[in-house]
Amino acid sequence: MPITQRLTEVSGVLANAGYAHAVTVSGRLAFVSGQVALDESGNIVGEGDVAAQTRQCLRNLEAILSGLGATWADVARFNWYLVNIESLQAVRDVRDEFLRPVLGDAHNPASSLIQVAGLFRPECLIEVDVVVALP
């Protein structure tokens, strides 16, 4: 695996909530475009339901990871764009459905979450992109 370190504890920095402060990698990187809750036909999945939309975003990402020959264990960084920050716990719960079976007790990849006023389609509630350390 090209992820060489997950830095989780740093003197003088507040302990985190289960994600790595930094991830170091070796080898090639892939920068995966943001995914929203569209299925392969371009239809929105889970209109009005952030958990269902998050699952579709992560399904899309999982398919792209597979196409790259990678898994969730190879993800070095997440960027989350969320319309309603009050939905954060639902997003975290769905994220864990996908990551915990692969990562076990390891900390999640480095991560940023940004609340946005809206996305490219008004019915989209979340968008997610990743940086992948290719195996």
Protein Blocks (a to p, Z undefined) as FASTA:
>chain_A
ZZfbdcfbdghiacdehiafbdcdehjddddddddfbdfkopaehihiaklmmmmmmmmm
mmmmmmnopafklpmbdcdddfblmlmmmmmmmmmmmmmmmnmmaccddddddddfbdfb
fklmbdcddddddZZ
